[in-house]
Amino acid sequence: MTTGSGEPDLPERVAAPPRPGERTERLLGLLFLLMASRHPVTKATIRQALPDYAASPSEGAFERMFERDKEELRSMGIPIQTVEGTQGAGGIDGYRVLDQEYALPEVSFTSAELTVLGLAAQVWEQASLGPAARNALRKLEAAGGTAREDSVGVIARLTTPEPSFGAFLAASQARRPVRFDYRRPDEAVPTQRHLEPWGVVSRRRHWYVVGRDRDRQAVRVFRLSRVSGKVMPDGPEGSYQTPDAPDLGALVAQADSDSQHRARIRVRSGEAASLRRAAAAVRPDDPGWDLLELDYGDDESFADRLVGHGPAVQVLAPQALQAAVVRRLRAALAAARGAS
Amino acid sequence: MSSPAGAGARLSRLLALVPWLLSRPGITLTEAADHFGVTTDALVADLDLLICSGPGQQHGELVDIWYWDDGTVKVLDPQSLGRPLRLTAEEAAALLVALRVLAQVPGGHDRALIDSVTAKLEDAAGAAAAGRAAVSVTVEERVDPAVAECVRRALDEQRALHIRYAGAARDQVSERVVDPVALLSVDGRPYLSAWCRSAGASRTFRLDRILACDLRDEPAAVPAEAAPPELGRDGLRPAGAAVTLDLLAGARWVAEEYPVDQVQPRAGGAVRVTLPVADERWIVRLLLRLGADARVVSPPQLADRVAAAAREALAAYPTPSDSEV
C-alpha cells in the first residue's frame, strides 16, 4: 500500500542528473503555485518556491526555464494571467491561474450521449486531431459515465495525410500569419507564399487552407498536398481579423467550374454510367448506342473526363470539345507507341 | 504550433486523471490504466508523482490518493485539480467538427441525440467553441434519399439487399446481392460496407454510386470469415497488380489523387510512381486522359492496350491526314 500522506520526499536536485518526469513535476508544481494564491505571484516568489528554479545557476537561466514552462502550460490551454505591477511595487509583474477560468464548466452527459462523443472522438482516430479528441473526451468523461463502444451502425473517419494540417489549423485559430513553400501542378519548383489563414477545409477527399494571401492581397485557396516543407510563423498571434463566419467550404467550391455549355455525345449501351447519371437527357440512338446531352463548364477539363472512355464515347458537338478530345487521343496514342 | 509531447502530454494526462478518478472511487488500477491507454506501471508512476505534489509540502497541502498495486484507487484530496481543465480551441474543434460529420452521414441514426450533445458541448467549451469555425468538412456527394433510407433499414433490420451499382473501375452498372455490415463516412464521402455475394468477398460501395436498392426478404448473412470494415484512406485502396508510370509535371496530380506506393523524382521534374490497380480498364482510362504527360514503364503490354483504345476511338472522328495517326 502506498499513500500520499506520508513524509514528503524531496530529492536533492542540485547535482542530480535530469530524470524522466522531472519536468512534469516542475510544471505541476508551477501550476499549483499559480492556482493556490488569490494574489498574483511574482517571479521572485516563484523562483524561491520551486526547487528546480531555486537551483538554476543564474537569473537568466531561471528566466529562460520559467518562460518555457509558462509557454508549455499555456499551450495546453491553462489560462495564466499576467497581472502588471502587483503589490504596488512599481511594475513588478505577477502571474496567477483563476479557478473559474481553469475549470471546465459543470456538464454531464447521458450514457447515450457519451457513446456519441466516443464515436466523434474516433472520427479523428488516424488523423492529426486524434490526441486532441481523446484529451477532450477524457475531460468530458470526468463527470462520470463512460462512452460505450457498441456500434450504432454508423462510422465516420477523417484522415489528414498532409503533415501541414495541424500547423494551418493552429495558425488559423490563433490568427497568426504563416509562410510556406507551395508548388502548383503546372510549376516545376515551389514558390514561397505568405498567408493569413482563416481555416482548413476538406472537400472531395482533399484538405485545403483558405485565407488572405498577403502577396496577392486577395482571398486564396491552397491544397495541402501541394505544400512542401514546413509551415513557418510569419508574424505574431492575433495580428489580423478573419471575416465574421466566412463560408470556407463555399470559397473552396468556387474554384470549381460552372455549367455554361451543352454537349451532345454518343455513348455505347451499358457504358459510362457516371456520364449517364450526370446527363440532362438520354435517348436511344443507333442500335447499341445512346445519345446524351450534358452541361459542362470548360472544354479542356470536360474533355479530360470524356477521353478516358475511349471508343465507348463519341463527341458530336460542340466542335471545340470534339477537337479537345481528339487532341488528347492522339497524344495518348503517340505516348503509348513511344513506350512500347 | 507545437504538438504536446513528453512532459506536456504527461501533465495533460495527470490533470484529466485526477477528476476522472475522483468521480469513480474504488475503480481498479487496471481499468484506469486501460482507459488512459497506459500500462499499470505508468499509471502508478503518475500517481506516485501526484501524491508528492500540491500547493505546499505540509500535511494537508498535498494531493492525497490511496492505491494498491493490485487493487483499487480512491482520491481523498484532489487539491485544486478536482475539475478537469477547460477544453482548448483545438479539442473543441475536434469534437464539434466530428459531431457535424456524424450528423451528415446519410442514414437514419439519431440526429436529435447528436444535436443535444453538440449543444451541451458548445456550452461547456465556451469561447473555445469558436475554434470550430476554422475547420470545415464538405459533404457533397449526392446520395439518393431512397437509397439512404433503404440501406438504413437493411442495417436496422439486418436484411440482405439487392443493389444496382455503378462501379468506378469499369464505369458499368452491375447487379449484386449484398449483406450490409455498416455505413461508413470517410473524408466526407459515404460508403456501405458489406459482404458481396457476387464477389464472395467484403466490399465497400460508394453510396452515391448505388443507383437502386431493394430490401430482400431474407436475413443478412455475413460469413464469419468476412473482413471487418477497413477505415481510413488505406482501407479504401484497391488491391491489385502494380503498375509503374512516369508522370510529367502535367500529370503529377495523379500521385495526389490516387493511392501510390512509391514516388521517385526523375529528370526534368517528372516522377516515377507505382500504384495498385484492381482493374485494367480503369488504368487504360486514366492513361487516355493523361496523354503525353504519362509513360507506361511496366507492364509493357499496358501501353499496347492504350494504343489500341486510342486508335479505335479516333476512328469515329474525321482525320485531317491519315499519316498523322
Interface residues (C-beta under 8 A of the other chain):
Chain A: M1 T2 T3 G4 S5 P8 D9 L10 G21 R23 T24 E25 L27 L28 G29 L31 F32 L33 M35 A36 E72 L73 S75 M76 G77 I78 P79 D99 E101 Y102 A103 L104 P105 V107 F109 A112 E113 V116 L117 L119 A120 A121 V123 W124 E125 Q126 L129 P131 A132 A133 R134 N135 A136 L137 R138 K139 L140 E141 A142 A143 G144 T146 S151 V152 G153 V154 I155 A156 R157 L158 T159 P161 G166 A167 L169 A170 A171 S172 Q173 R176 P185 D186 E187 A188 W198 G199 V200 V201 S202 R203 R204 R205 H206 R223 S225 R226 V231 P233 T242 A245 P246 L248 G249 V252 A253 G270 E271 A272 A273 S274 R277 D304 R305 V307 G308 H309 G310 P311 V313 Q314 Q322 V326 R328 L329 R330 A331 A332 L333 A334 A335 A336 R337 G338 A339 S340
Chain B: M1 S2 S3 P4 G6 A7 G8 A9 R10 L11 S12 L14 L15 A16 P19 W20 L22 S23 R24 H35 F36 G37 A45 L47 D48 L49 L50 I51 C52 S53 G54 P55 G56 Q57 H59 L62 V63 D64 I65 W66 Y67 W68 Q79 S80 R83 P84 L85 R86 L87 T88 A89 E90 E91 A92 A93 A94 L95 V97 A98 L99 V101 L102 V105 G107 H109 D110 L113 I114 S116 V117 K120 L121 D123 A124 G126 A128 G131 A133 A134 V135 S136 V137 T138 E140 R152 L155 D156 A166 G167 A168 D171 Q172 V173 A182 L183 L184 S185 V186 D187 G188 R189 R209 L211 P229 L231 G232 R233 A249 G250 R252 W253 E256 G269 V284 R285 L286 L287 L288 R289 L290 G291 A292 A294 R295 V296 V297 P300 Q301 A303 D304 V306 A307 A309 A310 R311 E312 A313 L314 A315 A316 Y317 E324 V325
